[in-house]
Amino acid sequence: MQTLEACVERYLDVALIIVSIALIASVILQSKGAGLGGLTGGDSGGFFTARRGVEKTLFRLTILLSVLFVLLAIATVIVAG
């Protein structure tokens, strides 16, 4: 029988994997059309360009996923700790 701590740790690990895959996908989708330089941050558009429509939604989703990733990583360390 698993303890509650081990069960929570397993759920956090699975959530961390899912969020990281979604974060990678959102970053790759944002760099569409920027060439290979966009994957490494070499985008010439800059951070403060006007974003509209799907691009704006994707940008906000990336920020949300990155915050969620950090929170899940911290929670995993605390639970495993």
mmCIF file of the N, C-alpha and C atoms, coordinates in Angstrom:
data_MODEL
# 
_entry.id   MODEL 
# 
loop_
_atom_site.group_PDB 
_atom_site.id 
_atom_site.type_symbol 
_atom_site.label_atom_id 
_atom_site.label_alt_id 
_atom_site.label_comp_id 
_atom_site.label_asym_id 
_atom_site.label_entity_id 
_atom_site.label_seq_id 
_atom_site.pdbx_PDB_ins_code 
_atom_site.Cartn_x 
_atom_site.Cartn_y 
_atom_site.Cartn_z 
_atom_site.occupancy 
_atom_site.B_iso_or_equiv 
_atom_site.pdbx_formal_charge 
_atom_site.auth_seq_id 
_atom_site.auth_comp_id 
_atom_site.auth_asym_id 
_atom_site.auth_atom_id 
_atom_site.pdbx_PDB_model_num 
ATOM 1   N N  . MET A 1 1  ? 0.851  -1.176 0.000   1.00 0.00 ? 1  MET A N  1 
ATOM 2   C CA . MET A 1 1  ? 0.000  0.000  0.000   1.00 0.00 ? 1  MET A CA 1 
ATOM 3   C C  . MET A 1 1  ? 0.894  1.236  0.000   1.00 0.00 ? 1  MET A C  1 
ATOM 4   N N  . GLN A 1 2  ? 0.537  2.180  -0.877  1.00 0.00 ? 2  GLN A N  1 
ATOM 5   C CA . GLN A 1 2  ? 1.317  3.400  -0.991  1.00 0.00 ? 2  GLN A CA 1 
ATOM 6   C C  . GLN A 1 2  ? 0.900  4.389  0.088   1.00 0.00 ? 2  GLN A C  1 
ATOM 7   N N  . THR A 1 3  ? 1.855  5.133  0.518   1.00 0.00 ? 3  THR A N  1 
ATOM 8   C CA . THR A 1 3  ? 1.534  6.191  1.458   1.00 0.00 ? 3  THR A CA 1 
ATOM 9   C C  . THR A 1 3  ? 0.960  7.376  0.697   1.00 0.00 ? 3  THR A C  1 
ATOM 10  N N  . LEU A 1 4  ? 0.341  8.263  1.427   1.00 0.00 ? 4  LEU A N  1 
ATOM 11  C CA . LEU A 1 4  ? -0.248 9.453  0.801   1.00 0.00 ? 4  LEU A CA 1 
ATOM 12  C C  . LEU A 1 4  ? 0.832  10.314 0.167   1.00 0.00 ? 4  LEU A C  1 
ATOM 13  N N  . GLU A 1 5  ? 1.982  10.401 0.819   1.00 0.00 ? 5  GLU A N  1 
ATOM 14  C CA . GLU A 1 5  ? 3.089  11.210 0.294   1.00 0.00 ? 5  GLU A CA 1 
ATOM 15  C C  . GLU A 1 5  ? 3.594  10.662 -1.037  1.00 0.00 ? 5  GLU A C  1 
ATOM 16  N N  . ALA A 1 6  ? 3.712  9.348  -1.149  1.00 0.00 ? 6  ALA A N  1 
ATOM 17  C CA . ALA A 1 6  ? 4.175  8.747  -2.401  1.00 0.00 ? 6  ALA A CA 1 
ATOM 18  C C  . ALA A 1 6  ? 3.158  8.945  -3.512  1.00 0.00 ? 6  ALA A C  1 
ATOM 19  N N  . CYS A 1 7  ? 1.883  8.880  -3.169  1.00 0.00 ? 7  CYS A N  1 
ATOM 20  C CA . CYS A 1 7  ? 0.820  9.079  -4.159  1.00 0.00 ? 7  CYS A CA 1 
ATOM 21  C C  . CYS A 1 7  ? 0.824  10.528 -4.667  1.00 0.00 ? 7  CYS A C  1 
ATOM 22  N N  . VAL A 1 8  ? 0.962  11.488 -3.762  1.00 0.00 ? 8  VAL A N  1 
ATOM 23  C CA . VAL A 1 8  ? 1.012  12.900 -4.151  1.00 0.00 ? 8  VAL A CA 1 
ATOM 24  C C  . VAL A 1 8  ? 2.245  13.162 -5.001  1.00 0.00 ? 8  VAL A C  1 
ATOM 25  N N  . GLU A 1 9  ? 3.364  12.563 -4.624  1.00 0.00 ? 9  GLU A N  1 
ATOM 26  C CA . GLU A 1 9  ? 4.601  12.738 -5.378  1.00 0.00 ? 9  GLU A CA 1 
ATOM 27  C C  . GLU A 1 9  ? 4.437  12.219 -6.800  1.00 0.00 ? 9  GLU A C  1 
ATOM 28  N N  . ARG A 1 10 ? 3.772  11.088 -6.958  1.00 0.00 ? 10 ARG A N  1 
ATOM 29  C CA . ARG A 1 10 ? 3.543  10.531 -8.291  1.00 0.00 ? 10 ARG A CA 1 
ATOM 30  C C  . ARG A 1 10 ? 2.670  11.455 -9.135  1.00 0.00 ? 10 ARG A C  1 
ATOM 31  N N  . TYR A 1 11 ? 1.585  11.993 -8.538  1.00 0.00 ? 11 TYR A N  1 
ATOM 32  C CA . TYR A 1 11 ? 0.715  12.915 -9.274  1.00 0.00 ? 11 TYR A CA 1 
ATOM 33  C C  . TYR A 1 11 ? 1.451  14.190 -9.662  1.00 0.00 ? 11 TYR A C  1 
ATOM 34  N N  . LEU A 1 12 ? 2.295  14.682 -8.760  1.00 0.00 ? 12 LEU A N  1 
ATOM 35  C CA . LEU A 1 12 ? 3.069  15.884 -9.076  1.00 0.00 ? 12 LEU A CA 1 
ATOM 36  C C  . LEU A 1 12 ? 4.053  15.624 -10.202 1.00 0.00 ? 12 LEU A C  1 
ATOM 37  N N  . ASP A 1 13 ? 4.671  14.447 -10.208 1.00 0.00 ? 13 ASP A N  1 
ATOM 38  C CA . ASP A 1 13 ? 5.604  14.109 -11.286 1.00 0.00 ? 13 ASP A CA 1 
ATOM 39  C C  . ASP A 1 13 ? 4.892  14.041 -12.634 1.00 0.00 ? 13 ASP A C  1 
ATOM 40  N N  . VAL A 1 14 ? 3.727  13.416 -12.664 1.00 0.00 ? 14 VAL A N  1 
ATOM 41  C CA . VAL A 1 14 ? 2.964  13.317 -13.914 1.00 0.00 ? 14 VAL A CA 1 
ATOM 42  C C  . VAL A 1 14 ? 2.520  14.709 -14.376 1.00 0.00 ? 14 VAL A C  1 
ATOM 43  N N  . ALA A 1 15 ? 2.059  15.526 -13.443 1.00 0.00 ? 15 ALA A N  1 
ATOM 44  C CA . ALA A 1 15 ? 1.641  16.892 -13.796 1.00 0.00 ? 15 ALA A CA 1 
ATOM 45  C C  . ALA A 1 15 ? 2.826  17.703 -14.306 1.00 0.00 ? 15 ALA A C  1 
ATOM 46  N N  . LEU A 1 16 ? 3.984  17.510 -13.717 1.00 0.00 ? 16 LEU A N  1 
ATOM 47  C CA . LEU A 1 16 ? 5.188  18.223 -14.156 1.00 0.00 ? 16 LEU A CA 1 
ATOM 48  C C  . LEU A 1 16 ? 5.583  17.819 -15.574 1.00 0.00 ? 16 LEU A C  1 
ATOM 49  N N  . ILE A 1 17 ? 5.459  16.545 -15.885 1.00 0.00 ? 17 ILE A N  1 
ATOM 50  C CA . ILE A 1 17 ? 5.775  16.071 -17.239 1.00 0.00 ? 17 ILE A CA 1 
ATOM 51  C C  . ILE A 1 17 ? 4.797  16.656 -18.254 1.00 0.00 ? 17 ILE A C  1 
ATOM 52  N N  . ILE A 1 18 ? 3.510  16.637 -17.929 1.00 0.00 ? 18 ILE A N  1 
ATOM 53  C CA . ILE A 1 18 ? 2.493  17.160 -18.852 1.00 0.00 ? 18 ILE A CA 1 
ATOM 54  C C  . ILE A 1 18 ? 2.691  18.656 -19.074 1.00 0.00 ? 18 ILE A C  1 
ATOM 55  N N  . VAL A 1 19 ? 2.928  19.401 -18.004 1.00 0.00 ? 19 VAL A N  1 
ATOM 56  C CA . VAL A 1 19 ? 3.118  20.854 -18.128 1.00 0.00 ? 19 VAL A CA 1 
ATOM 57  C C  . VAL A 1 19 ? 4.387  21.160 -18.913 1.00 0.00 ? 19 VAL A C  1 
ATOM 58  N N  . SER A 1 20 ? 5.439  20.388 -18.694 1.00 0.00 ? 20 SER A N  1 
ATOM 59  C CA . SER A 1 20 ? 6.682  20.664 -19.432 1.00 0.00 ? 20 SER A CA 1 
ATOM 60  C C  . SER A 1 20 ? 6.519  20.387 -20.917 1.00 0.00 ? 20 SER A C  1 
ATOM 61  N N  . ILE A 1 21 ? 5.798  19.340 -21.279 1.00 0.00 ? 21 ILE A N  1 
ATOM 62  C CA . ILE A 1 21 ? 5.551  19.069 -22.706 1.00 0.00 ? 21 ILE A CA 1 
ATOM 63  C C  . ILE A 1 21 ? 4.705  20.176 -23.325 1.00 0.00 ? 21 ILE A C  1 
ATOM 64  N N  . ALA A 1 22 ? 3.686  20.636 -22.602 1.00 0.00 ? 22 ALA A N  1 
ATOM 65  C CA . ALA A 1 22 ? 2.854  21.733 -23.108 1.00 0.00 ? 22 ALA A CA 1 
ATOM 66  C C  . ALA A 1 22 ? 3.652  23.023 -23.227 1.00 0.00 ? 22 ALA A C  1 
ATOM 67  N N  . LEU A 1 23 ? 4.570  23.257 -22.284 1.00 0.00 ? 23 LEU A N  1 
ATOM 68  C CA . LEU A 1 23 ? 5.409  24.458 -22.333 1.00 0.00 ? 23 LEU A CA 1 
ATOM 69  C C  . LEU A 1 23 ? 6.346  24.422 -23.534 1.00 0.00 ? 23 LEU A C  1 
ATOM 70  N N  . ILE A 1 24 ? 6.944  23.280 -23.785 1.00 0.00 ? 24 ILE A N  1 
ATOM 71  C CA . ILE A 1 24 ? 7.825  23.132 -24.949 1.00 0.00 ? 24 ILE A CA 1 
ATOM 72  C C  . ILE A 1 24 ? 7.036  23.367 -26.231 1.00 0.00 ? 24 ILE A C  1 
ATOM 73  N N  . ALA A 1 25 ? 5.831  22.794 -26.312 1.00 0.00 ? 25 ALA A N  1 
ATOM 74  C CA . ALA A 1 25 ? 5.005  22.963 -27.518 1.00 0.00 ? 25 ALA A CA 1 
ATOM 75  C C  . ALA A 1 25 ? 4.615  24.425 -27.727 1.00 0.00 ? 25 ALA A C  1 
ATOM 76  N N  . SER A 1 26 ? 4.277  25.111 -26.641 1.00 0.00 ? 26 SER A N  1 
ATOM 77  C CA . SER A 1 26 ? 3.878  26.518 -26.790 1.00 0.00 ? 26 SER A CA 1 
ATOM 78  C C  . SER A 1 26 ? 5.055  27.394 -27.213 1.00 0.00 ? 26 SER A C  1 
ATOM 79  N N  . VAL A 1 27 ? 6.241  27.092 -26.731 1.00 0.00 ? 27 VAL A N  1 
ATOM 80  C CA . VAL A 1 27 ? 7.421  27.867 -27.136 1.00 0.00 ? 27 VAL A CA 1 
ATOM 81  C C  . VAL A 1 27 ? 7.736  27.608 -28.607 1.00 0.00 ? 27 VAL A C  1 
ATOM 82  N N  . ILE A 1 28 ? 7.638  26.363 -29.029 1.00 0.00 ? 28 ILE A N  1 
ATOM 83  C CA . ILE A 1 28 ? 7.916  26.042 -30.433 1.00 0.00 ? 28 ILE A CA 1 
ATOM 84  C C  . ILE A 1 28 ? 6.874  26.676 -31.349 1.00 0.00 ? 28 ILE A C  1 
ATOM 85  N N  . LEU A 1 29 ? 5.607  26.683 -30.937 1.00 0.00 ? 29 LEU A N  1 
ATOM 86  C CA . LEU A 1 29 ? 4.562  27.302 -31.753 1.00 0.00 ? 29 LEU A CA 1 
ATOM 87  C C  . LEU A 1 29 ? 4.746  28.812 -31.860 1.00 0.00 ? 29 LEU A C  1 
ATOM 88  N N  . GLN A 1 30 ? 5.295  29.437 -30.830 1.00 0.00 ? 30 GLN A N  1 
ATOM 89  C CA . GLN A 1 30 ? 5.523  30.879 -30.886 1.00 0.00 ? 30 GLN A CA 1 
ATOM 90  C C  . GLN A 1 30 ? 6.617  31.235 -31.862 1.00 0.00 ? 30 GLN A C  1 
ATOM 91  N N  . SER A 1 31 ? 7.574  30.352 -32.039 1.00 0.00 ? 31 SER A N  1 
ATOM 92  C CA . SER A 1 31 ? 8.702  30.666 -32.910 1.00 0.00 ? 31 SER A CA 1 
ATOM 93  C C  . SER A 1 31 ? 8.443  30.264 -34.352 1.00 0.00 ? 31 SER A C  1 
ATOM 94  N N  . LYS A 1 32 ? 7.189  29.939 -34.688 1.00 0.00 ? 32 LYS A N  1 
ATOM 95  C CA . LYS A 1 32 ? 6.836  29.557 -36.042 1.00 0.00 ? 32 LYS A CA 1 
ATOM 96  C C  . LYS A 1 32 ? 7.118  30.708 -37.006 1.00 0.00 ? 32 LYS A C  1 
ATOM 97  N N  . GLY A 1 33 ? 7.823  30.410 -38.045 1.00 0.00 ? 33 GLY A N  1 
ATOM 98  C CA . GLY A 1 33 ? 8.135  31.425 -39.036 1.00 0.00 ? 33 GLY A CA 1 
ATOM 99  C C  . GLY A 1 33 ? 9.381  32.222 -38.717 1.00 0.00 ? 33 GLY A C  1 
ATOM 100 N N  . ALA A 1 34 ? 9.992  31.993 -37.570 1.00 0.00 ? 34 ALA A N  1 
ATOM 101 C CA . ALA A 1 34 ? 11.185 32.745 -37.195 1.00 0.00 ? 34 ALA A CA 1 
ATOM 102 C C  . ALA A 1 34 ? 12.457 32.011 -37.584 1.00 0.00 ? 34 ALA A C  1 
ATOM 103 N N  . GLY A 1 35 ? 12.338 30.797 -38.122 1.00 0.00 ? 35 GLY A N  1 
ATOM 104 C CA . GLY A 1 35 ? 13.513 30.020 -38.478 1.00 0.00 ? 35 GLY A CA 1 
ATOM 105 C C  . GLY A 1 35 ? 14.107 29.343 -37.259 1.00 0.00 ? 35 GLY A C  1 
ATOM 106 N N  . LEU A 1 36 ? 15.242 28.748 -37.419 1.00 0.00 ? 36 LEU A N  1 
ATOM 107 C CA . LEU A 1 36 ? 15.870 28.031 -36.318 1.00 0.00 ? 36 LEU A CA 1 
ATOM 108 C C  . LEU A 1 36 ? 16.391 28.978 -35.252 1.00 0.00 ? 36 LEU A C  1 
ATOM 109 N N  . GLY A 1 37 ? 16.678 30.206 -35.617 1.00 0.00 ? 37 GLY A N  1 
ATOM 110 C CA . GLY A 1 37 ? 17.137 31.175 -34.634 1.00 0.00 ? 37 GLY A CA 1 
ATOM 111 C C  . GLY A 1 37 ? 16.081 31.496 -33.593 1.00 0.00 ? 37 GLY A C  1 
ATOM 112 N N  . GLY A 1 38 ? 14.816 31.373 -33.949 1.00 0.00 ? 38 GLY A N  1 
ATOM 113 C CA . GLY A 1 38 ? 13.740 31.637 -33.015 1.00 0.00 ? 38 GLY A CA 1 
ATOM 114 C C  . GLY A 1 38 ? 13.644 30.611 -31.905 1.00 0.00 ? 38 GLY A C  1 
ATOM 115 N N  . LEU A 1 39 ? 14.116 29.396 -32.153 1.00 0.00 ? 39 LEU A N  1 
ATOM 116 C CA . LEU A 1 39 ? 14.065 28.362 -31.128 1.00 0.00 ? 39 LEU A CA 1 
ATOM 117 C C  . LEU A 1 39 ? 15.030 28.669 -29.998 1.00 0.00 ? 39 LEU A C  1 
ATOM 118 N N  . THR A 1 40 ? 16.106 29.361 -30.299 1.00 0.00 ? 40 THR A N  1 
ATOM 119 C CA . THR A 1 40 ? 17.102 29.650 -29.269 1.00 0.00 ? 40 THR A CA 1 
ATOM 120 C C  . THR A 1 40 ? 16.965 31.046 -28.707 1.00 0.00 ? 40 THR A C  1 
ATOM 121 N N  . GLY A 1 41 ? 15.917 31.758 -29.059 1.00 0.00 ? 41 GLY A N  1 
ATOM 122 C CA . GLY A 1 41 ? 15.711 33.093 -28.527 1.00 0.00 ? 41 GLY A CA 1 
ATOM 123 C C  . GLY A 1 41 ? 16.242 34.171 -29.431 1.00 0.00 ? 41 GLY A C  1 
ATOM 124 N N  . GLY A 1 42 ? 16.650 33.840 -30.623 1.00 0.00 ? 42 GLY A N  1 
ATOM 125 C CA . GLY A 1 42 ? 17.199 34.821 -31.544 1.00 0.00 ? 42 GLY A CA 1 
ATOM 126 C C  . GLY A 1 42 ? 16.130 35.533 -32.348 1.00 0.00 ? 42 GLY A C  1 
ATOM 127 N N  . ASP A 1 43 ? 14.920 35.586 -31.828 1.00 0.00 ? 43 ASP A N  1 
ATOM 128 C CA . ASP A 1 43 ? 13.811 36.234 -32.523 1.00 0.00 ? 43 ASP A CA 1 
ATOM 129 C C  . ASP A 1 43 ? 14.070 37.733 -32.618 1.00 0.00 ? 43 ASP A C  1 
ATOM 130 N N  . SER A 1 44 ? 13.869 38.295 -33.797 1.00 0.00 ? 44 SER A N  1 
ATOM 131 C CA . SER A 1 44 ? 14.120 39.722 -33.975 1.00 0.00 ? 44 SER A CA 1 
ATOM 132 C C  . SER A 1 44 ? 12.940 40.579 -33.554 1.00 0.00 ? 44 SER A C  1 
ATOM 133 N N  . GLY A 1 45 ? 11.813 39.964 -33.182 1.00 0.00 ? 45 GLY A N  1 
ATOM 134 C CA . GLY A 1 45 ? 10.624 40.716 -32.832 1.00 0.00 ? 45 GLY A CA 1 
ATOM 135 C C  . GLY A 1 45 ? 10.711 41.409 -31.493 1.00 0.00 ? 45 GLY A C  1 
ATOM 136 N N  . GLY A 1 46 ? 11.458 40.868 -30.567 1.00 0.00 ? 46 GLY A N  1 
ATOM 137 C CA . GLY A 1 46 ? 11.581 41.491 -29.268 1.00 0.00 ? 46 GLY A CA 1 
ATOM 138 C C  . GLY A 1 46 ? 10.426 41.155 -28.354 1.00 0.00 ? 46 GLY A C  1 
ATOM 139 N N  . PHE A 1 47 ? 10.522 41.559 -27.121 1.00 0.00 ? 47 PHE A N  1 
ATOM 140 C CA . PHE A 1 47 ? 9.526  41.228 -26.105 1.00 0.00 ? 47 PHE A CA 1 
ATOM 141 C C  . PHE A 1 47 ? 8.332  42.166 -26.168 1.00 0.00 ? 47 PHE A C  1 
ATOM 142 N N  . PHE A 1 48 ? 8.519  43.379 -26.570 1.00 0.00 ? 48 PHE A N  1 
ATOM 143 C CA . PHE A 1 48 ? 7.471  44.384 -26.468 1.00 0.00 ? 48 PHE A CA 1 
ATOM 144 C C  . PHE A 1 48 ? 6.750  44.643 -27.785 1.00 0.00 ? 48 PHE A C  1 
ATOM 145 N N  . THR A 1 49 ? 6.774  43.700 -28.697 1.00 0.00 ? 49 THR A N  1 
ATOM 146 C CA . THR A 1 49 ? 6.034  43.892 -29.929 1.00 0.00 ? 49 THR A CA 1 
ATOM 147 C C  . THR A 1 49 ? 4.555  43.661 -29.672 1.00 0.00 ? 49 THR A C  1 
ATOM 148 N N  . ALA A 1 50 ? 3.716  44.240 -30.505 1.00 0.00 ? 50 ALA A N  1 
ATOM 149 C CA . ALA A 1 50 ? 2.275  44.093 -30.357 1.00 0.00 ? 50 ALA A CA 1 
ATOM 150 C C  . ALA A 1 50 ? 1.862  42.680 -30.751 1.00 0.00 ? 50 ALA A C  1 
ATOM 151 N N  . ARG A 1 51 ? 1.166  42.017 -29.867 1.00 0.00 ? 51 ARG A N  1 
ATOM 152 C CA . ARG A 1 51 ? 0.698  40.663 -30.133 1.00 0.00 ? 51 ARG A CA 1 
ATOM 153 C C  . ARG A 1 51 ? -0.823 40.704 -30.221 1.00 0.00 ? 51 ARG A C  1 
ATOM 154 N N  . ARG A 1 52 ? -1.358 40.011 -31.221 1.00 0.00 ? 52 ARG A N  1 
ATOM 155 C CA . ARG A 1 52 ? -2.802 40.026 -31.426 1.00 0.00 ? 52 ARG A CA 1 
ATOM 156 C C  . ARG A 1 52 ? -3.308 38.611 -31.656 1.00 0.00 ? 52 ARG A C  1 
ATOM 157 N N  . GLY A 1 53 ? -4.565 38.403 -31.316 1.00 0.00 ? 53 GLY A N  1 
ATOM 158 C CA . GLY A 1 53 ? -5.244 37.155 -31.625 1.00 0.00 ? 53 GLY A CA 1 
ATOM 159 C C  . GLY A 1 53 ? -4.609 35.939 -30.986 1.00 0.00 ? 53 GLY A C  1 
ATOM 160 N N  . VAL A 1 54 ? -4.363 34.945 -31.825 1.00 0.00 ? 54 VAL A N  1 
ATOM 161 C CA . VAL A 1 54 ? -3.825 33.672 -31.356 1.00 0.00 ? 54 VAL A CA 1 
ATOM 162 C C  . VAL A 1 54 ? -2.431 33.857 -30.769 1.00 0.00 ? 54 VAL A C  1 
ATOM 163 N N  . GLU A 1 55 ? -1.660 34.743 -31.367 1.00 0.00 ? 55 GLU A N  1 
ATOM 164 C CA . GLU A 1 55 ? -0.300 34.988 -30.876 1.00 0.00 ? 55 GLU A CA 1 
ATOM 165 C C  . GLU A 1 55 ? -0.326 35.519 -29.441 1.00 0.00 ? 55 GLU A C  1 
ATOM 166 N N  . LYS A 1 56 ? -1.258 36.400 -29.141 1.00 0.00 ? 56 LYS A N  1 
ATOM 167 C CA . LYS A 1 56 ? -1.386 36.953 -27.792 1.00 0.00 ? 56 LYS A CA 1 
ATOM 168 C C  . LYS A 1 56 ? -1.816 35.866 -26.810 1.00 0.00 ? 56 LYS A C  1 
ATOM 169 N N  . THR A 1 57 ? -2.774 35.041 -27.224 1.00 0.00 ? 57 THR A N  1 
ATOM 170 C CA . THR A 1 57 ? -3.239 33.948 -26.377 1.00 0.00 ? 57 THR A CA 1 
ATOM 171 C C  . THR A 1 57 ? -2.119 32.953 -26.113 1.00 0.00 ? 57 THR A C  1 
ATOM 172 N N  . LEU A 1 58 ? -1.357 32.635 -27.139 1.00 0.00 ? 58 LEU A N  1 
ATOM 173 C CA . LEU A 1 58 ? -0.245 31.708 -27.001 1.00 0.00 ? 58 LEU A CA 1 
ATOM 174 C C  . LEU A 1 58 ? 0.839  32.273 -26.091 1.00 0.00 ? 58 LEU A C  1 
ATOM 175 N N  . PHE A 1 59 ? 1.064  33.565 -26.184 1.00 0.00 ? 59 PHE A N  1 
ATOM 176 C CA . PHE A 1 59 ? 2.045  34.228 -25.317 1.00 0.00 ? 59 PHE A CA 1 
ATOM 177 C C  . PHE A 1 59 ? 1.618  34.148 -23.856 1.00 0.00 ? 59 PHE A C  1 
ATOM 178 N N  . ARG A 1 60 ? 0.339  34.437 -23.599 1.00 0.00 ? 60 ARG A N  1 
ATOM 179 C CA . ARG A 1 60 ? -0.168 34.362 -22.218 1.00 0.00 ? 60 ARG A CA 1 
ATOM 180 C C  . ARG A 1 60 ? -0.179 32.928 -21.708 1.00 0.00 ? 60 ARG A C  1 
ATOM 181 N N  . LEU A 1 61 ? -0.494 31.974 -22.584 1.00 0.00 ? 61 LEU A N  1 
ATOM 182 C CA . LEU A 1 61 ? -0.483 30.566 -22.191 1.00 0.00 ? 61 LEU A CA 1 
ATOM 183 C C  . LEU A 1 61 ? 0.930  30.117 -21.821 1.00 0.00 ? 61 LEU A C  1 
ATOM 184 N N  . THR A 1 62 ? 1.920  30.603 -22.548 1.00 0.00 ? 62 THR A N  1 
ATOM 185 C CA . THR A 1 62 ? 3.306  30.263 -22.246 1.00 0.00 ? 62 THR A CA 1 
ATOM 186 C C  . THR A 1 62 ? 3.713  30.802 -20.880 1.00 0.00 ? 62 THR A C  1 
ATOM 187 N N  . ILE A 1 63 ? 3.303  32.026 -20.578 1.00 0.00 ? 63 ILE A N  1 
ATOM 188 C CA . ILE A 1 63 ? 3.612  32.600 -19.258 1.00 0.00 ? 63 ILE A CA 1 
ATOM 189 C C  . ILE A 1 63 ? 2.925  31.789 -18.162 1.00 0.00 ? 63 ILE A C  1 
ATOM 190 N N  . LEU A 1 64 ? 1.658  31.446 -18.375 1.00 0.00 ? 64 LEU A N  1 
ATOM 191 C CA . LEU A 1 64 ? 0.917  30.656 -17.387 1.00 0.00 ? 64 LEU A CA 1 
ATOM 192 C C  . LEU A 1 64 ? 1.566  29.286 -17.177 1.00 0.00 ? 64 LEU A C  1 
ATOM 193 N N  . LEU A 1 65 ? 1.949  28.634 -18.266 1.00 0.00 ? 65 LEU A N  1 
ATOM 194 C CA . LEU A 1 65 ? 2.573  27.317 -18.154 1.00 0.00 ? 65 LEU A CA 1 
ATOM 195 C C  . LEU A 1 65 ? 3.926  27.395 -17.462 1.00 0.00 ? 65 LEU A C  1 
ATOM 196 N N  . SER A 1 66 ? 4.676  28.455 -17.713 1.00 0.00 ? 66 SER A N  1 
ATOM 197 C CA . SER A 1 66 ? 5.983  28.570 -17.059 1.00 0.00 ? 66 SER A CA 1 
ATOM 198 C C  . SER A 1 66 ? 5.826  28.805 -15.562 1.00 0.00 ? 66 SER A C  1 
ATOM 199 N N  . VAL A 1 67 ? 4.841  29.605 -15.167 1.00 0.00 ? 67 VAL A N  1 
ATOM 200 C CA . VAL A 1 67 ? 4.589  29.816 -13.737 1.00 0.00 ? 67 VAL A CA 1 
ATOM 201 C C  . VAL A 1 67 ? 4.133  28.510 -13.093 1.00 0.00 ? 67 VAL A C  1 
ATOM 202 N N  . LEU A 1 68 ? 3.255  27.798 -13.765 1.00 0.00 ? 68 LEU A N  1 
ATOM 203 C CA . LEU A 1 68 ? 2.770  26.514 -13.261 1.00 0.00 ? 68 LEU A CA 1 
ATOM 204 C C  . LEU A 1 68 ? 3.906  25.504 -13.145 1.00 0.00 ? 68 LEU A C  1 
ATOM 205 N N  . PHE A 1 69 ? 4.827  25.516 -14.114 1.00 0.00 ? 69 PHE A N  1 
ATOM 206 C CA . PHE A 1 69 ? 5.975  24.615 -14.085 1.00 0.00 ? 69 PHE A CA 1 
ATOM 207 C C  . PHE A 1 69 ? 6.850  24.885 -12.864 1.00 0.00 ? 69 PHE A C  1 
ATOM 208 N N  . VAL A 1 70 ? 7.106  26.150 -12.592 1.00 0.00 ? 70 VAL A N  1 
ATOM 209 C CA . VAL A 1 70 ? 7.944  26.502 -11.434 1.00 0.00 ? 70 VAL A CA 1 
ATOM 210 C C  . VAL A 1 70 ? 7.247  26.096 -10.133 1.00 0.00 ? 70 VAL A C  1 
ATOM 211 N N  . LEU A 1 71 ? 5.953  26.362 -10.031 1.00 0.00 ? 71 LEU A N  1 
ATOM 212 C CA . LEU A 1 71 ? 5.218  25.994 -8.820  1.00 0.00 ? 71 LEU A CA 1 
ATOM 213 C C  . LEU A 1 71 ? 5.194  24.481 -8.610  1.00 0.00 ? 71 LEU A C  1 
ATOM 214 N N  . LEU A 1 72 ? 4.998  23.729 -9.691  1.00 0.00 ? 72 LEU A N  1 
ATOM 215 C CA . LEU A 1 72 ? 4.997  22.271 -9.575  1.00 0.00 ? 72 LEU A CA 1 
ATOM 216 C C  . LEU A 1 72 ? 6.379  21.743 -9.199  1.00 0.00 ? 72 LEU A C  1 
ATOM 217 N N  . ALA A 1 73 ? 7.423  22.358 -9.740  1.00 0.00 ? 73 ALA A N  1 
ATOM 218 C CA . ALA A 1 73 ? 8.783  21.939 -9.393  1.00 0.00 ? 73 ALA A CA 1 
ATOM 219 C C  . ALA A 1 73 ? 9.069  22.188 -7.920  1.00 0.00 ? 73 ALA A C  1 
ATOM 220 N N  . ILE A 1 74 ? 8.641  23.341 -7.419  1.00 0.00 ? 74 ILE A N  1 
ATOM 221 C CA . ILE A 1 74 ? 8.837  23.649 -6.000  1.00 0.00 ? 74 ILE A CA 1 
ATOM 222 C C  . ILE A 1 74 ? 8.036  22.685 -5.125  1.00 0.00 ? 74 ILE A C  1 
ATOM 223 N N  . ALA A 1 75 ? 6.792  22.410 -5.524  1.00 0.00 ? 75 ALA A N  1 
ATOM 224 C CA . ALA A 1 75 ? 5.958  21.480 -4.755  1.00 0.00 ? 75 ALA A CA 1 
ATOM 225 C C  . ALA A 1 75 ? 6.550  20.079 -4.753  1.00 0.00 ? 75 ALA A C  1 
ATOM 226 N N  . THR A 1 76 ? 7.118  19.669 -5.889  1.00 0.00 ? 76 THR A N  1 
ATOM 227 C CA . THR A 1 76 ? 7.738  18.338 -5.957  1.00 0.00 ? 76 THR A CA 1 
ATOM 228 C C  . THR A 1 76 ? 8.932  18.247 -5.017  1.00 0.00 ? 76 THR A C  1 
ATOM 229 N N  . VAL A 1 77 ? 9.725  19.291 -4.974  1.00 0.00 ? 77 VAL A N  1 
ATOM 230 C CA . VAL A 1 77 ? 10.888 19.293 -4.071  1.00 0.00 ? 77 VAL A CA 1 
ATOM 231 C C  . VAL A 1 77 ? 10.436 19.261 -2.621  1.00 0.00 ? 77 VAL A C  1 
ATOM 232 N N  . ILE A 1 78 ? 9.393  20.008 -2.295  1.00 0.00 ? 78 ILE A N  1 
ATOM 233 C CA . ILE A 1 78 ? 8.901  20.041 -0.915  1.00 0.00 ? 78 ILE A CA 1 
ATOM 234 C C  . ILE A 1 78 ? 8.346  18.679 -0.502  1.00 0.00 ? 78 ILE A C  1 
ATOM 235 N N  . VAL A 1 79 ? 7.571  18.054 -1.377  1.00 0.00 ? 79 VAL A N  1 
ATOM 236 C CA . VAL A 1 79 ? 6.971  16.759 -1.045  1.00 0.00 ? 79 VAL A CA 1 
ATOM 237 C C  . VAL A 1 79 ? 8.032  15.670 -0.967  1.00 0.00 ? 79 VAL A C  1 
ATOM 238 N N  . ALA A 1 80 ? 8.988  15.705 -1.885  1.00 0.00 ? 80 ALA A N  1 
ATOM 239 C CA . ALA A 1 80 ? 10.036 14.677 -1.893  1.00 0.00 ? 80 ALA A CA 1 
ATOM 240 C C  . ALA A 1 80 ? 11.029 14.869 -0.762  1.00 0.00 ? 80 ALA A C  1 
ATOM 241 N N  . GLY A 1 81 ? 11.144 16.109 -0.330  1.00 0.00 ? 81 GLY A N  1 
ATOM 242 C CA . GLY A 1 81 ? 12.112 16.562 0.586   1.00 0.00 ? 81 GLY A CA 1 
ATOM 243 C C  . GLY A 1 81 ? 12.482 15.954 1.797   1.00 0.00 ? 81 GLY A C  1 
# 
